Amino acid sequence: MTLSNQEQKQYDRHLILDEIGIKGQLKLKQAKVLVVGAGGLGCPILQYLTAAGVGTIGIIDHDTIDQSNLQRQILYTHDDIGKFKAEISIKKLSKLNPFVTFQTYIEKLTSKNVMNLFSKYDIIVDGSDNFPTRYLVNDAAVLTNKPVVFGSIFKFEGQVSVFNYQNGPTYRCLYPTAPNPNTVPNCSQIGVLGVLPSIIGSFQANEVIKIICNIGNILSGKLLNFNALTMTQLLLDFKKNAAIAIKTLDSNYDLSCGLVEEDFQSITIKQLNQNPEKYNLLDVREANERAIHHIGGQHIPLGELPNRLNEINTNKDLIVYCKSGVRSKIAIQLLKDKGWTDTILQLEALKF
């Protein structure tokens, strides 16, 4: 394998680095990297791996672009709203570097497809935003002997590490079990600084390049914590836990990772409008979301709900609503756990 004249022009600033050079650039060209998620973290990861010349890049993401994504998912524009992230990202990335081969998987990563998918790649980059996927990625990577470059973000802080590198510590060595159900909110519930995913995603892309080119110190057995408000970094060491032996995948990671598993009775906006007098509405979104648009009813943010249960109207059947349906499901589970016995419905997801 060689580099064409055009490739040498494209990668000139790599080629003049002693640590990379022709040898390292050829390693990048031969490498196959799978990126899980084309969202906030996935966008900068994909952009920098493409620019660096990673030969084959796989993208798995079944989500479509929403307007709220544009604050941080920098590959997309208003023209892309409603389209699949995996499809649009490739259209943009192929213009950045025509020498890269892309593979798209517009599907959800599950225990049924993960083993076959991971076997096709050298490195897995986890850009997901939920615990079920993180544990699935970790376990499948251990079973297929693939390193995982991990990143996560929360409001103004981010974490980066490399798991299962040369039989090193894994995600479960750091976090053996998933948090209790509904105890950790996601970005749609608590927000995230727009530039933070680009910072953390760039760190992840950096680790991928270091692994491929065999340069620098890999973040194996180390967890990098970055705070965007204070601009401070903290590097923590952790060791491999020999007691954690992964022999097979769980049958259902959504359930094993503590997500709300009950399917609550739901109602559509059309059904609601046919007989609105029959119901009380409860909006569990944040105040700034409600200020933009709402369909009436009481407003009690999800975080305040446990302390304000006595304020909820009980003279009619209750309908709980939010934006995507996640918070309303959590709210319903909370009410049921507190002994709510009256009829309670979940309104179908609304794209406010």
C-alpha positions in Angstrom: 0.0 0.0 0.0 1.3 3.5 -0.9 0.1 7.1 -0.8 -0.8 8.8 -4.1 0.5 12.2 -4.9 -2.9 13.7 -4.0 -2.9 11.9 -0.6 0.6 13.1 0.1 -0.6 16.7 -0.5 -3.6 16.1 1.7 -1.5 14.7 4.6 1.6 16.9 4.2 1.5 18.2 7.8 1.4 14.6 9.1 4.1 13.5 6.8 6.6 16.0 8.0 6.1 14.9 11.6 8.8 12.5 12.6 6.4 10.6 14.9 4.0 9.9 12.0 5.6 10.3 8.6 4.8 8.0 5.7 4.9 4.9 7.9 2.3 6.3 10.3 0.1 7.7 7.6 0.0 4.3 5.9 -1.1 2.8 9.2 -3.9 5.4 9.3 -4.9 4.5 5.8 -5.0 0.8 6.6 -7.0 1.3 9.8 -10.7 0.5 10.2 -12.5 2.5 12.9 -16.2 2.2 14.0 -17.8 5.3 15.5 -20.9 4.6 17.6 -23.1 7.6 17.4 -23.0 10.6 15.1 -24.2 13.2 17.6 -22.4 15.7 19.8 -19.3 13.6 20.3 -19.5 11.7 17.0 -19.4 14.9 14.9 -15.9 16.1 15.9 -14.6 12.5 16.2 -15.7 11.8 12.6 -14.4 15.1 11.3 -10.9 14.6 12.7 -10.6 10.9 11.9 -11.6 11.7 8.3 -9.2 14.6 8.1 -6.4 12.4 9.5 -6.9 9.9 6.8 -8.3 6.8 8.6 -8.9 4.5 5.7 -12.2 3.0 6.6 -14.7 4.6 9.0 -17.9 3.0 10.0 -20.8 5.0 11.5 -23.7 3.5 13.3 -26.6 5.7 14.3 -30.3 5.3 13.8 -31.3 8.8 14.9 -32.5 11.7 12.8 -31.4 15.4 13.0 -33.5 17.6 15.3 -33.2 21.4 15.4 -32.0 21.2 19.1 -29.0 19.2 17.9 -27.6 22.1 15.9 -26.3 23.9 19.1 -23.5 21.3 19.3 -23.6 18.8 16.4 -21.6 20.8 14.0 -21.8 18.6 11.0 -25.4 19.5 10.4 -27.5 22.5 9.3 -31.2 23.5 9.2 -31.4 21.9 5.7 -30.6 18.5 7.3 -33.4 18.5 9.9 -35.4 15.3 9.8 -32.7 13.3 7.9 -30.6 10.5 9.2 -27.4 11.6 10.9 -25.4 8.7 9.4 -26.4 9.6 5.9 -25.8 13.3 6.2 -22.5 12.9 8.0 -21.1 10.9 5.1 -22.1 13.4 2.5 -20.3 16.1 4.4 -17.2 14.0 5.4 -16.6 12.7 1.9 -16.2 16.3 0.7 -13.5 16.8 3.4 -11.5 13.7 2.4 -12.4 11.7 -0.8 -9.7 9.1 0.1 -11.6 7.7 3.0 -14.1 4.8 2.7 -17.3 5.1 4.7 -19.7 2.5 5.9 -23.1 3.5 7.3 -25.4 1.5 9.6 -28.7 3.2 10.1 -29.8 0.9 12.9 -29.7 0.7 16.6 -26.7 -1.1 18.1 -28.0 -4.2 19.9 -26.8 -7.5 21.3 -27.9 -9.1 18.0 -25.8 -7.1 15.6 -22.9 -5.8 17.7 -20.6 -8.9 17.6 -20.7 -9.1 13.8 -20.2 -5.4 13.4 -17.3 -5.1 15.8 -15.5 -7.9 14.2 -15.0 -5.8 11.0 -13.1 -3.0 12.7 -9.8 -2.4 14.6 -10.9 0.2 17.1 -14.3 1.2 18.5 -15.0 4.8 19.4 -17.9 5.2 21.8 -19.8 8.5 21.2 -23.1 7.3 22.7 -25.0 9.2 25.3 -26.7 6.4 27.4 -25.7 3.7 29.7 -27.2 0.7 27.9 -25.1 1.4 24.8 -21.9 2.0 26.9 -22.2 -1.3 28.6 -23.1 -3.1 25.4 -20.1 -1.5 23.6 -17.8 -2.5 26.5 -18.9 -6.1 26.7 -18.8 -6.7 23.0 -15.4 -5.1 22.7 -14.0 -7.4 25.4 -15.5 -10.5 23.6 -14.1 -9.4 20.3 -10.8 -8.1 21.7 -11.2 -4.5 20.5 -10.0 -1.3 22.2 -12.7 1.2 23.0 -12.0 5.0 23.0 -14.6 6.3 25.4 -16.0 9.8 25.9 -18.9 11.3 27.9 -20.2 14.8 28.6 -22.3 16.3 31.4 -23.2 20.0 31.5 -19.8 21.6 31.6 -17.6 18.5 32.2 -16.4 15.6 30.1 -14.5 12.4 30.5 -12.2 10.4 28.2 -10.5 7.0 28.6 -9.4 4.0 26.5 -10.8 0.7 27.6 -9.7 -2.9 26.8 -6.4 -1.7 25.2 -4.0 -4.6 25.1 -6.1 -6.4 27.6 -6.1 -3.4 29.9 -8.9 -2.1 32.2 -12.4 -1.9 30.8 -15.5 0.3 31.4 -16.8 -2.2 34.0 -13.5 -2.0 35.9 -14.4 1.7 36.4 -18.2 1.4 36.6 -19.0 -2.3 37.4 -22.8 -1.8 37.4 -25.2 0.7 35.9 -26.7 3.5 38.1 -30.1 3.0 39.7 -33.1 3.6 37.4 -33.6 7.3 36.4 -30.9 8.6 38.8 -28.7 10.1 36.0 -30.3 12.6 33.6 -29.2 13.0 30.0 -28.4 16.1 28.0 -32.0 16.6 26.9 -32.9 16.9 30.5 -30.1 19.0 32.0 -28.4 20.6 29.0 -24.8 20.7 27.8 -22.4 23.5 26.9 -22.3 23.6 23.1 -18.5 23.5 22.6 -17.9 20.7 25.2 -18.7 17.8 22.8 -16.1 19.2 20.3 -13.4 19.3 23.0 -14.1 15.8 24.3 -14.6 14.4 20.8 -11.3 15.9 19.7 -9.6 14.2 22.7 -11.1 10.9 21.6 -10.0 11.3 18.0 -6.5 12.1 19.3 -6.4 8.8 21.2 -7.5 6.9 18.1 -4.7 8.4 16.1 -2.2 7.6 18.9 -3.3 4.0 19.0 -3.1 3.5 15.3 0.3 5.2 14.9 1.6 3.7 18.2 2.8 7.1 19.5 2.4 8.9 22.9 0.9 7.6 26.1 -2.5 5.9 25.7 -5.2 6.7 28.2 -5.5 3.1 29.2 -6.1 2.7 33.0 -6.5 6.5 33.2 -9.6 8.7 33.2 -9.2 12.2 32.0 -11.8 14.7 33.6 -12.1 18.1 31.9 -14.0 21.1 33.2 -14.8 23.7 30.6 -15.7 26.4 33.2 -12.5 26.2 35.2 -10.3 24.9 32.3 -8.9 22.3 34.6 -8.0 18.7 33.9 -7.7 15.8 36.4 -6.1 12.5 35.4 -7.2 9.6 37.6 -5.6 6.1 37.6 -7.6 2.9 37.8 -6.7 -0.7 37.6 -8.1 -3.8 35.9 -10.5 -5.7 38.0 -9.7 -9.4 37.5 -13.0 -10.4 39.2 -15.0 -9.0 36.3 -15.2 -11.7 33.6 -17.4 -11.1 30.6 -18.3 -14.4 29.0 -21.4 -13.4 27.1 -23.7 -10.5 26.3 -26.8 -9.7 28.3 -30.0 -10.4 26.4 -31.4 -6.9 26.9 -29.1 -4.0 27.9 -32.0 -1.6 28.2 -33.4 -3.6 31.1 -30.1 -4.5 32.7 -29.0 -0.9 32.7 -32.0 0.2 34.7 -34.1 2.0 32.2 -37.8 2.3 32.8 -39.1 -0.9 31.4 -42.8 -0.6 31.6 -44.8 0.4 28.6 -47.3 2.9 29.9 -50.7 3.6 28.4 -50.3 6.3 25.8 -52.5 8.8 24.0 -52.0 10.8 20.8 -52.5 14.5 20.5 -55.3 13.8 18.1 -57.1 11.7 20.7 -56.6 14.4 23.3 -58.0 17.1 21.1 -61.2 15.0 20.5 -62.1 15.2 24.2 -59.8 17.7 26.0 -62.2 18.3 28.9 -61.7 14.8 30.1 -58.1 15.2 31.1 -55.7 17.1 33.3 -52.3 17.9 31.6 -49.0 17.8 33.4 -45.9 19.3 31.6 -42.7 18.0 33.2 -40.3 20.0 31.0 -38.1 22.9 32.2 -39.4 26.5 32.4 -37.4 27.7 29.4 -38.9 24.9 27.2 -42.4 25.7 28.3 -41.9 29.4 27.5 -41.2 28.5 23.9 -44.3 26.4 23.4 -46.8 24.3 25.4 -50.2 22.8 25.1 -51.5 23.9 28.5 -52.0 22.2 31.8 -50.0 22.3 35.0 -46.2 22.8 34.9 -44.0 20.9 37.3 -40.4 20.2 36.1 -39.4 16.6 36.5 -36.7 17.5 39.0 -39.2 19.2 41.3 -41.9 16.6 41.0 -41.0 14.5 44.1 -41.5 17.5 46.3 -44.7 18.8 44.6 -46.8 15.7 44.2 -49.6 17.2 46.3 -50.1 20.0 43.8 -51.2 17.7 41.0 -54.9 17.9 40.1 -56.7 14.6 40.7 -60.2 15.4 39.6 -59.7 14.0 36.0 -57.6 11.4 34.3 -54.0 12.7 34.1 -51.9 13.0 30.9 -48.1 13.7 31.4 -46.1 15.2 28.5 -42.6 16.4 27.7 -40.6 16.6 24.4 -39.3 13.2 23.6 -41.3 11.0 26.0 -38.4 10.1 28.2 -39.1 12.5 31.1 -42.9 11.8 31.0 -42.2 8.1 31.3 -39.9 8.7 34.3 -42.6 11.0 35.8 -45.3 8.3 35.5 -43.0 5.7 37.0 -42.3 8.1 39.9 -46.1 8.7 40.5 -46.8 5.0 40.4 -44.0 4.3 42.9 -45.5 6.9 45.2 -48.8 5.1 45.2 -50.7 6.9 42.4 -53.7 4.7 41.5 -55.8 7.0 39.3 -55.7 6.7 35.5 -52.5 8.2 34.1 -51.5 8.4 30.5 -48.4 9.4 28.5 -48.8 11.7 25.6 -46.9 10.7 22.5 -43.7 12.5 21.9 -44.1 16.1 20.7 -41.4 17.9 18.7 -41.7 21.4 20.3 
